């Protein structure tokens, strides 16, 4: 009986080894299958990703669900279906800008992101806040664009409008079709 168990264990070990090595040669086939079926190559729950530059934390990404579609040949992307929060750190680690939205899709080749649903951008340093339903973010140029209705709240101003462009930190903005109370200084 013991001899049969030893033979069975050795057979299982050999079978698992063969399966393990045969799977490695078919990795590209699995990736192609997932791409054909529009399935992600990876999925992360409660993603908490920290970006560093020269040993210094520059930003932090938090998301309940992150889907990795990097197996797409022409337009690889990452999708955050249940919301996203990005915190950019500037000025020696102080929290300077926070970006929040209900949904986000980021294209890795172009570094363009679309954030949708209850989008809020907060500049903690200047105490300003942008609220809109859709925002396009060019991560290379650090620039926001929206053609949707928005509300920009600053320390002394609240601006409403449709169409908005600005730097990532909400400075030097271009607001279109605006209404609201503006405080200006004459020089």
PESUL-V72270 format. One line per field, one symbol per residue. psi: psi as a letter, one per 20 degrees, with the letter a starting at -180 (. if undefined). A space follows every 50 residues. Layout:
psi: ???
//
This chain:
psi: ghhhggggghggggghgghghhhhijghhgghghghjlqqiqppqlpnpp pqokipphrpppphpppokijpghmqrppnhkrqppoppamliqohpppq rhqqppohhikpqppqolppppohgjlqpppripppoohgilpqpqjrqr poprgiqopqaopqqrrhjjrmqopqmqrappprqq.
//
